[in-house]
Every structure is written in C-alpha cells, then in structure tokens.
Amino acid sequence: GKKIDNAISVTLNDAGTFANSLVTDLMNAQRQTKVEGEGLSNEKKHLIEHFIEDYRSQVDETLEAGGEQSLYSSQCWYVCHRSIIGTRWLATYGKDGDIEIDCLPFDMRWTPYEFGRKQLDWEANICYRTAEKIAKEYPNASIRSGTDIEVRDYWDDDKNEVWIDGSIARKQQNIYGRVPAVIVQPNTGYLFKDRGGLKYRYDSIFFLIRDLIKEKNRQASIEQTLGMDIIAPPYEQETEDAVKVGEGG
C-alpha cells in the first residue's frame, strides 16, 4: 500500500501475442465440405456440398452487411478467448420461395443452456439492446426508454419465448421441433468429472499458461526496477555535520 520510488510495473503482451497467433492460424485454415454416405451418387454428394458452401456464404454476407465479422472469423476468436462457442440458426422460406437465414453467434458468457442425453434441451441467449432497436423488432412490446435493456431469447423443443426487461414480449411454437442452435464445448481445461470440476472445464487457450503470465510480468517488473539503479544510482554526498552511528537522536 506504500508508494515505492523508481519502481516500474510491466505488463507484457505475451498473452495477446499467443492468442492472436493461434486465431490467425485458425482463420488461415482451408476448410473443405465433404459429404459421405452410402446410397448417394457422386453427383448428389457434390450438389449437397455446393449447397452447404452457398449456405455459409449467404450467412457471411448477411453478417458482414450488418457490420459483423464472418461466422467462421468470430468463432475463431471466441473459441480461443471464451472457449465455448454457440450459434442460433433459423432457416425459413421467404415469400418468393427463397431460403431466408437468420444466424446469431452467441456470446456464451451470457447464454445459459443445458444438454440432455442426446441433444440440446434448451438455451436462452441474453443480450442488452436499446429501446429503439427493440421497438423496431417488437413493435407491440411495452418497453421503457433506455440503452441497456435486457432481452432474453429462450428456446426449447416446444416453444420460443422472448422476455424484455422481465416481461414476456413474444411466445410462439417452435416449428423446428428441436432447439435451433449449435453449442460446442472444446476439450480444454480440467476434464475430470470430479465434484466441482465443471468450474474448470472448457477453459480458454490460456489454461496452461495463465499463472505463468503473471509471473513473467512480475519478473519483467523486477528487472526493470533494478535497472533504474544504473540509470539513476543512489545519490551520495559527504557532509561535515554527519551523525556517527550511535550518536545523536
């Protein structure tokens, strides 16, 4: 709690450099869609593969038109920094018969969910929006003015509910018959199923070096502080009225 003169505190960029390098490697990976299975001709397999690629391209165009990153780019960042990644994926037919896609990448820090034995039982993405944007999407909802209004979008196999500021704004049947979201939990961190072990599962890429980063910052701070003695050594001067050891008060 005391100020120490000439002490230098250093925060290295090792963690940021490490994360950025891994994200860059993932984003530079070349993806390939491949359909396998019996009973399908090569022509049908190629048709499905091209459809999936076009599907993904349409999603990226929609996200980028709204000022967002492509889906794959955002997933690369989230899987490294946040670990768990998730996306809600809605597909319906438009008036002209075209497929309309509504893809929403989740921030999994604000998305509670629960898996059953075979699939996702439910998820509820939580976000905070302005009153203007909420009114545009939910014109009949009764909302207060503000810029930090909570919106919860809940899905299970039977229904979809949207809660705005603690009140339900929309309730409808889930036409898909299952939760229209994909959530992936990477195998990182503490993977044993001990009591209390869930807290340490699905950690970020920093789980093996997190404590080392703190120590490297401490070491760099000590080295920089010691180096100040060379740049600005202690000042010494003889005086005639110097007090001898054991004398004076």
Backbone hydrogen bonds, N-H to C=O, Kabsch-Sander energy under -0.5 kcal/mol:
donor,donor_aa,acceptor,acceptor_aa,energy
5,D,3,K,-0.5
7,A,4,I,-1.3
10,V,8,I,-0.5
12,L,10,V,-0.6
17,T,13,N,-2.7
18,F,14,D,-2.7
19,A,15,A,-2.3
20,N,16,G,-2.6
21,S,17,T,-2.2
22,L,18,F,-1.8
23,V,19,A,-2.6
24,T,20,N,-2.4
25,D,21,S,-2.0
26,L,22,L,-2.2
27,M,23,V,-2.5
28,N,24,T,-1.6
29,A,26,L,-1.2
31,R,29,A,-0.7
34,K,32,Q,-0.5
36,E,34,K,-0.5
40,L,37,G,-0.6
45,K,41,S,-2.3
46,H,42,N,-2.4
47,L,43,E,-1.9
48,I,44,K,-2.3
49,E,45,K,-2.5
50,H,46,H,-2.5
51,F,47,L,-1.8
52,I,48,I,-2.4
53,E,49,E,-2.1
54,D,50,H,-2.5
55,Y,51,F,-2.3
56,R,52,I,-2.3
57,S,53,E,-2.1
58,Q,54,D,-2.2
59,V,55,Y,-1.8
60,D,56,R,-2.4
61,E,57,S,-2.3
62,T,58,Q,-2.0
63,L,59,V,-2.5
64,E,60,D,-2.8
65,A,61,E,-1.8
66,G,62,T,-1.0
66,G,63,L,-0.6
67,G,64,E,-1.5
68,E,63,L,-2.5
74,S,70,S,-2.3
75,Q,71,L,-2.1
76,C,72,Y,-2.0
77,W,73,S,-1.8
78,Y,74,S,-2.5
79,V,75,Q,-2.6
80,C,76,C,-1.1
81,H,77,W,-2.4
82,R,78,Y,-2.7
83,S,78,Y,-1.6
84,I,82,R,-1.4
85,I,184,V,-1.9
87,T,182,V,-2.2
88,R,104,L,-2.6
89,W,180,P,-2.8
90,L,102,D,-2.5
92,T,100,E,-2.3
94,G,98,D,-3.6
97,G,94,G,-1.4
100,E,92,T,-3.7
100,E,98,D,-0.5
102,D,90,L,-2.9
103,C,101,I,-0.5
104,L,88,R,-2.5
104,L,102,D,-0.5
106,F,86,G,-3.1
108,M,106,F,-0.8
110,W,107,D,-2.4
111,T,108,M,-0.9
114,E,122,W,-1.9
116,G,119,Q,-3.4
121,D,114,E,-2.4
122,W,114,E,-1.3
123,E,155,W,-1.9
124,A,112,P,-2.2
125,N,153,D,-1.4
126,I,110,W,-2.4
127,C,151,V,-2.3
129,R,149,I,-2.5
131,A,146,G,-2.5
134,I,130,T,-2.1
135,A,131,A,-2.5
136,K,132,E,-1.5
137,E,133,K,-1.5
138,Y,134,I,-3.3
141,A,138,Y,-1.5
143,I,141,A,-0.8
149,I,129,R,-2.4
151,V,127,C,-2.9
152,R,163,W,-3.2
153,D,125,N,-2.7
153,D,151,V,-0.5
154,Y,152,R,-0.7
154,Y,161,E,-3.3
155,W,123,E,-2.7
156,D,159,K,-2.1
157,D,121,D,-0.6
160,N,172,Q,-2.6
161,E,154,Y,-2.3
162,V,170,R,-2.6
163,W,152,R,-2.8
163,W,161,E,-0.5
164,I,167,S,-3.2
165,D,150,E,-3.0
165,D,163,W,-0.5
167,S,164,I,-1.9
169,A,162,V,-3.5
170,R,162,V,-1.4
172,Q,160,N,-2.3
174,N,158,D,-2.5
175,I,173,Q,-1.0
177,G,174,N,-0.9
179,V,120,L,-0.5
181,A,179,V,-2.1
182,V,87,T,-2.6
184,V,85,I,-2.9
188,T,186,P,-2.0
190,Y,200,Y,-2.6
191,L,189,G,-0.8
197,G,194,D,-2.3
199,K,196,G,-1.0
200,Y,197,G,-1.5
201,R,198,L,-1.1
202,Y,188,T,-1.6
203,D,188,T,-0.7
205,I,80,C,-1.9
207,F,204,S,-1.5
209,I,206,F,-0.9
210,R,206,F,-1.7
213,I,209,I,-2.1
214,K,210,R,-1.1
215,E,211,D,-1.7
216,K,212,L,-2.4
217,N,213,I,-2.0
218,R,214,K,-2.0
219,Q,215,E,-2.7
220,A,216,K,-2.4
221,S,217,N,-2.1
222,I,218,R,-2.3
223,E,219,Q,-2.4
224,Q,220,A,-2.3
225,T,221,S,-2.2
226,L,222,I,-2.6
227,G,223,E,-1.7
228,M,224,Q,-0.7
228,M,225,T,-1.0
229,D,226,L,-1.3
230,I,227,G,-1.0
231,I,227,G,-1.4
232,A,228,M,-3.5
242,A,239,T,-0.9
247,E,244,K,-2.1
